[in-house]
Amino acid sequence: MRVLGVDPGSAVTGYGVIESAGGVVECVDCGTIPGGEGSVADRLVSVFDGLTDVIDAFHPAEVVIENAFLGKNVRTLAVMSQTRGVLLLAARKAGLPVHEYSPREVKQSVVGTGRASKTQIAWMVSTLLHMPAGRVPRDATDSLAVALCHLNRGARTSADARLPKQPGDSNGARQ
């Protein structure tokens, strides 16, 4: 299964494409989508086009986006929310299922504690994906972590959730 993880940013959006096959998980590609210059509207177009290009290039089966966290700066939170909306739109326009996880869920799933530091996340992402330390671009680390979180926590359940409901099932998934 190929998963595209996205970490929305007000200036730079990170992305990471991972693939799981036969119990082996590897990084297909990772990088950043710059917000560009100009008005907020122009930057949102850049982000939309950038994610669309990534989707077209790597053909993920699912997209996973980290939820926004509450911040003290209302303007930054507003721009972040607009960016997330554009990213969600790009994924859905491509016909892909979208899943969301909070930063705490991602940290818990990848590192084992919801209070993990950026350094701990970067180390664990590098270790899990067998990438040399320092090879993962800083802005792409969280996007790879959210994709790994989905494989660890959600990929199996999201696939099960799409199965038709069977008689006697309470949750719609086959047993």
C-alpha positions as CSV (number, residue, x, y, z in Angstrom):
1,M,0.0,0.0,0.0
2,R,1.3,3.4,-0.9
3,V,0.4,6.2,1.5
4,L,1.0,10.0,1.2
5,G,1.5,11.8,4.5
6,V,1.1,15.5,4.6
7,D,2.1,18.0,7.3
8,P,0.5,21.3,6.5
9,G,2.4,24.5,7.1
10,S,1.6,28.1,6.8
11,A,4.7,28.7,4.7
12,V,5.9,25.2,3.7
13,T,4.0,22.0,3.5
14,G,5.9,18.7,4.0
15,Y,5.0,15.5,2.2
16,G,6.2,12.0,2.5
17,V,5.3,9.0,0.3
18,I,5.8,5.6,1.9
19,E,5.1,2.1,0.6
20,S,4.4,-1.0,2.6
21,A,4.8,-4.4,0.9
22,G,5.4,-7.7,2.4
23,G,6.0,-6.3,5.8
24,V,8.7,-3.9,4.6
25,V,8.1,-0.2,4.7
26,E,10.2,2.2,2.7
27,C,10.3,5.8,1.7
28,V,9.4,6.4,-1.9
29,D,9.9,10.1,-1.8
30,C,9.7,13.1,0.6
31,G,10.1,16.8,0.3
32,T,8.3,20.1,0.6
33,I,5.7,22.1,-1.2
34,P,6.5,25.8,-0.9
35,G,3.6,28.2,-0.3
36,G,5.0,30.6,-2.9
37,E,4.8,34.3,-2.9
38,G,2.0,36.8,-3.1
39,S,-1.4,36.9,-1.5
40,V,-2.8,34.1,0.7
41,A,-5.0,33.1,-2.3
42,D,-2.0,32.8,-4.6
43,R,-0.1,30.7,-2.0
44,L,-3.1,28.4,-1.6
45,V,-3.1,27.8,-5.3
46,S,0.6,26.9,-5.1
47,V,-0.1,24.4,-2.3
48,F,-3.1,22.9,-4.2
49,D,-1.0,22.5,-7.4
50,G,2.0,21.2,-5.5
51,L,0.0,18.4,-3.8
52,T,-1.8,17.6,-7.0
53,D,1.6,17.2,-8.7
54,V,2.8,14.8,-5.9
55,I,-0.4,12.8,-6.2
56,D,0.0,12.6,-10.0
57,A,3.6,11.5,-9.7
58,F,3.4,8.9,-7.0
59,H,-0.2,7.5,-7.2
60,P,-0.9,7.0,-3.4
61,A,-3.8,4.8,-2.3
62,E,-4.6,7.1,0.6
63,V,-3.7,10.5,1.9
64,V,-3.1,11.2,5.6
65,I,-3.0,14.7,7.0
66,E,-1.9,15.9,10.4
67,N,-4.6,17.8,12.2
68,A,-3.9,21.4,13.1
69,F,-2.9,22.1,16.6
70,L,-4.3,25.0,18.6
71,G,-1.9,27.9,18.7
72,K,-1.7,31.3,20.3
73,N,-1.4,33.1,17.0
74,V,-4.9,33.3,15.5
75,R,-3.6,34.6,12.1
76,T,-1.2,31.6,11.8
77,L,-4.0,29.2,12.8
78,A,-6.4,30.8,10.2
79,V,-3.8,30.4,7.4
80,M,-3.0,26.9,8.5
81,S,-6.7,26.0,8.5
82,Q,-7.0,27.4,5.0
83,T,-4.0,25.4,3.9
84,R,-5.4,22.2,5.4
85,G,-8.7,22.8,3.5
86,V,-6.9,23.2,0.2
87,L,-4.9,20.0,0.9
88,L,-8.1,18.1,1.7
89,L,-9.7,19.4,-1.4
90,A,-6.7,18.3,-3.6
91,A,-6.8,14.8,-2.2
92,R,-10.5,14.4,-2.5
93,K,-10.6,15.8,-6.1
94,A,-8.1,13.1,-6.9
95,G,-10.6,10.6,-5.6
96,L,-8.4,9.5,-2.6
97,P,-9.6,8.6,0.9
98,V,-8.3,11.1,3.5
99,H,-7.5,10.3,7.1
100,E,-6.4,12.7,9.8
101,Y,-4.4,12.2,13.0
102,S,-3.6,14.6,15.8
103,P,0.1,15.4,16.5
104,R,-0.2,13.5,19.8
105,E,-1.6,10.4,18.0
106,V,1.3,10.5,15.5
107,K,3.9,10.8,18.3
108,Q,2.4,8.0,20.3
109,S,2.2,5.7,17.3
110,V,5.7,6.4,15.9
111,V,7.7,7.0,19.0
112,G,5.7,5.5,21.8
113,T,4.9,8.7,23.7
114,G,2.6,11.5,22.9
115,R,5.2,14.0,24.2
116,A,8.0,13.1,21.8
117,S,10.3,15.8,20.7
118,K,11.1,16.7,17.1
119,T,14.5,15.1,17.5
120,Q,12.9,11.9,18.7
121,I,10.5,11.8,15.8
122,A,13.2,12.5,13.3
123,W,15.4,9.7,14.7
124,M,12.5,7.2,14.8
125,V,11.4,8.0,11.2
126,S,14.9,7.6,10.0
127,T,15.2,4.3,11.9
128,L,11.9,2.9,10.7
129,L,12.4,3.8,7.1
130,H,16.1,2.7,7.1
131,M,17.3,6.2,6.1
132,P,20.6,7.6,7.2
133,A,20.3,10.2,9.9
134,G,20.0,13.7,8.4
135,R,18.7,12.4,5.0
136,V,15.1,13.3,5.8
137,P,14.4,17.0,5.1
138,R,13.3,18.7,8.3
139,D,10.0,19.8,6.9
140,A,9.2,16.3,5.6
141,T,9.8,14.4,8.9
142,D,6.3,15.0,10.3
143,S,4.7,14.0,7.0
144,L,6.6,10.7,7.0
145,A,5.6,10.2,10.7
146,V,1.9,10.8,10.0
147,A,2.1,8.3,7.1
148,L,3.8,5.7,9.4
149,C,1.2,6.4,12.0
150,H,-1.5,5.5,9.5
151,L,0.1,2.3,8.6
152,N,0.6,1.5,12.3
153,R,-2.9,2.5,13.5
154,G,-5.3,3.2,10.7
155,A,-4.5,1.5,7.4
156,R,-5.9,-1.9,8.4
157,T,-9.0,-0.4,10.0
158,S,-9.7,2.0,7.2
159,A,-9.5,-0.9,4.7
160,D,-11.8,-3.0,6.9
161,A,-14.3,0.0,7.2
162,R,-14.7,-0.1,3.4
163,L,-15.9,-3.7,3.4
164,P,-19.6,-4.2,3.0
165,K,-21.6,-4.7,6.2
166,Q,-22.2,-8.3,6.9
167,P,-25.3,-9.7,8.8
168,G,-24.6,-9.6,12.5
169,D,-21.8,-7.1,12.3
170,S,-22.0,-4.2,14.7
171,N,-19.2,-2.1,13.1
172,G,-19.6,-2.9,9.4
173,A,-16.3,-4.7,9.1
174,R,-15.9,-8.4,8.4
175,Q,-14.6,-10.5,11.2
